[in-house]
């Protein structure tokens, strides 16, 4: 069970505890004769059934198929329906149920969008108005005319609007923080110079692909790409030109890759490439195209006499091959390419 699912189930447990507390309070009211014992029995039964259904949907992972895996909106809706039923059954303590509505809405403060808040406020306002109208003659406090009833309803509606506004602000703050966190996470996964995946992120992607291949048998190819005589480039043209060369190679490789492929900077002048759903024959064609693109690029526009080529070592995944085995085989193939004259591709 992943951490997100555990957090959702913990929230469900908290909600179940809140329902038990409400039922205990209702039992107290029944014990002193304010309401019938039927009220807490019905409300508790509804709460237990609802929580059981939601917990099953979350624990089994079914809820992950929907846009709201936590089922927050559905849980709040179910809780509000139960509260409206309680108002009809026990209007003597209507104030308790009205306050419970605010407690229910607080669960949406970290999940609801502005549109969801508005729709919730509108539907609750209309539903509460209908329920209060139905039980107006049974309320403990006296409502003498329609105008007083309308004023009472207006107070509830305006209070809900204020509460929704507060939740909306919290929700927007959460959305803003979430976007910033995603941006920071994306930056942390990128190489500062080239903008490609950094070594740590590439390793994560490669390990995920290995696990996927072990389950499905889907083939993929890994390649290590090295810039030939890169030290000479730095020595002859300076480190700033060396950085510019790495950025240009990154651009060329990136334009030669498919959207489904992953390319990263392995370290120094080395790059790594993960080609999903690709066998050796297909990989050779694509990698040769990349090699020629680098070789044929007009490097002299960056520095007179500059010439850049790359050497490539690649390996196709085989069953049970680990991450270290794949990279070791690709590195060995790269070593052969360099030992045999550079500017060429060798396959493990």
N, C-alpha and C positions, 0 to 999 in steps of 0.2 A: 504494500500500500504506500503510495507516494505521500509526500509531506502536505501537498495541497488537499488531498482527500482526507488526511487526518485532521487538518484544520477545519474542513467543512463538517466533518462528523463531530468535532469538538463543539462547533457552533450549534449543531443540532442538539447535542447533549445539553448545552446551556439553555436552548429554547425549551427542551423537554422539562428541565428543572424549573423554568419560569412557569410553564403550564401547571406543574405540580403545585407550585406556590399559590397560583390563582385558585386552584381547586381547594387547597387547604383553607384559604380565606373564605371561599364560598361555603365550605362545610361549617365554618364558624358562624356565618350568617344563618345557615340552616339550623344550627344548634340553638341559637337564641330565638328562633321562630320568625325571622325576617322573611326567609324564602323557604321553598320546599326543598327537601333533600334530592328531589329529582334533578334540580338545576346542576349542582356540582357533579352528580353522577353522569349526566348527559355531556356536560362540558369536558369532563375528564376523559370519557370514552372517545369523544371526537378528537381530543388532543393526542391521545395515545395512538389512535389509528393513523392520524395525519403524520405524526413523527415516525411511525414505523414505515409508512410508505416512502417518505422522503429519505429516511436512512438507508433503505434498500436500494433506492435509485442512485444514491451517492456512493454507497459501499461497493456496489456491483460495477460502477463506472458507466452506467447507462446515461447518467446526467451529463457526461462529458460530450455527448453528441449534440447537446443544445448550446445556444449562445450564452446561457447563464448556468454553468456547471454547478454552482452553489444552490441553485433553485431558490434564490432569495425572494424574487418576485412572487413565485408560486406559494412560498411559505407565508409571506406577509398576506397575500390574498386569502389563503385558507384561514389564517388567524383572524383576519377581519370578518370573514363570513361567520366564524364561530362566535366572535364578539357580538355581531348583529343578532345572531340567534339568542345569545344570552340576554341581550336587552329586551327582546320580545318575551323571554321566559321570566325574567326578573327585573321589571322596570323599577321596583322599589329601590334598587341600588344602581341605578343607571350611571351615576357619577363614577363608580368603580370601572365600569366598562368603557366609558369615555376616556378615562385616564389610561386604560390599557391600550387604546388605539394609538396613543402617543408612544407607548413602549414598543408596540409592534413596528411603528414606522421608523423608530431609531435603528432597527436592524438594516434598513435600506440605505443608511447614510453613506456607507462605503461602497455601494454597488449601483444604486439607481442613477439613471441619467436624468437630465432636467425634464425631458418629455415624460419619463416614467413617473417622476414626482408629481407633475401636473395632472396626469391621468389618474393617479392614485388619489390625489386631493379631490378631484372632481367627482370620481365615483363614490368615494367615502362620504363626501358632503351630501350627495343625493341619497345615498343609501341610509345614512344616519337620519336625514330629514324624514325619509319614509318611515323608518322604525319609530322615531320619536312621535310622529304623527299618529301612528297606529296605537301606541301605548299612552297617548297624552292624558287620557282619563284615568290611568292607573299609576301615574307618577306620584311619588310621595309629596313632592312640593306642588303647590297648587298652580295650575295654569288656567287663568280665568277666561281668556279670549284668544282669538287667532293671532292678534298682534303680539301678545306676550309669547306665544309659541314661536312666532317668526323671529322675535328678538333672541329667544333662547337658542334657536337653530343658528342664527347669524353669529352668535358668540362662538359656538362650536366651530362653524365654518371658518371664521376669521382666525381662531386659534390654530386650527389645522393648517391654514395658509402660512401663518408665521412659522410654525414648526417645519413645514415643508421647505420654506425658504432657508431656514438654518441647515437642514439636511442637504439642500441643493448646494449650498456654499461648501459644506464639508465634502460632498461628492466631487465638486469641481476641483477642490484642493487635492483630493486623492488622485483624480485623473491627471492633474498637472505633475504631481510627484511621480506617478507611475510612468509618464512619458519621459521625465528627466532620468529616472532610473534605467529605463530601456535605452536611452541615448548613451548614458554612461557605460552600460553593459556592452553596447555595440562598439564604443570607442575602445574599451578594454580588450576587445577581441581582435582589434585591427593593428597592423604594423604601422608605426608612426610615419615612416618614410614613404612606403609604397601604397598604403591603404588596403593591402591584401590581408587575408587572415594571418594572425601571428601564429607562431609555432604551437602554442598551447591550444588555441582554438582549432587549428588544423588537426592536431592529434585527437581532439574530441570528436570532430567530424569523421575522421578515419575510423576511430573505434566504433562509432555508431554504425558506420557502413559495414564494418566487419561483423558486428552482431546481427545486422539485418541480413547479410549474406548467409550467415550460419543458419538463420531461420528459413530463408526462402531459396537459397542456392543461387541467387542472382549474382552474376559476375561483375567485377569491376577491375580497373587498372590503376596502379599508383606509379607516379613518375617523380624522379628527382632531377632537377635541372640546374646546371652549374654554368656560370659565366666564365668563358675561357680567358685565361691570362688576366684576370681582373686586377691582380696586384700591379701588373704593368700599366694598366689604365690609370690606377691611382698614382703610381710613381711618375708617369709621363704627363698626365693632365691634371693631377690634383684630386683631392678627396671630394671636392664639390662636384667635379665632373663625374667622378665615380658614382656619387649619389644620383646624379641626373641620369646616368646610364641605367642604373637599377630601376628608377622610376619609369624610364622609357620601355625597358624590357617588360616591366609589370604591365604597362599599357598594352604592348603587343600581345603578350600571353593572354591577358584578359579578353582582348577582342577576338582571339582565336578559340577561346573556350566556349562551351555551351553554357546556358543558364543553369543547368543542373550540376555542372562540374564545380569543384572547389579548388581554388588555388591559394597557396600561402607562401609566406617568406620563411624558409626553414632556418635561415641564419646567414649573415654575411652576404655572399653572392649566390647562395643556393635558394632554389624555390622548390616547392612540392605541389603536385597536381593529383587530384582525385577525380577519376573519370568513371562515373556510375554507369551501370548497364553497358559496359564496354569490354569487349574481348580484345586479345592481343592484336588481331588483324586490323580491327577498327582503330585501336589506339595508335598503331604504327603510322597510319595515314594521317591522323590528327597531329601527332607529335612531329612528324616530318614537316608538316605544313607550318607548325610553329617555328621549327628550327630554320626553315628557309626564310620565313618572314623576318626573323632577327638578322640573319645573314644578309639579306637583300635590302634591309632598311638603309636609308641614306644617313649614315652616322656622321659623315663629314660636315653636315650642317651644324652639328653640335661642337665639333672641333676638327680642324684640318688634319687629314690623315688618320682619323679615328676609324677603327674597324672592330666590330663586336660580333662574336659568335657564341653559341652555347653547345654544351654537351648534355646528353640526356640518357638516363638509365631508367627502364620501366620494368614492371612486373605485374602479371595478372594474378588476382587472388585465386587461391586453391583452397579446398575444404580444410578447415581447422588451422589455417595459417594465422598466426598472431600478428599484432601490430609490429612488434620488433622484427619478426621474421620477414614481413613484407618490406619494411624500410631497409633491412639489411641486404635483401636480395636486390632491391632497386639501387642501393648504394654500390653494390658490387658490380652491377651492370654499368653504372656511371663511371666507375673506376676503369673498366675495360674501354669505354668510349674515350676517355681521356688518354689512357695508355696507348691506344691505337691511332692517335693523331688528333683527337678533339674534333669539334664541329660535326658530331655524328650521334646517332641514336643506337643504343644497344639494349637488347631485351634479355631479361634474366631467364 
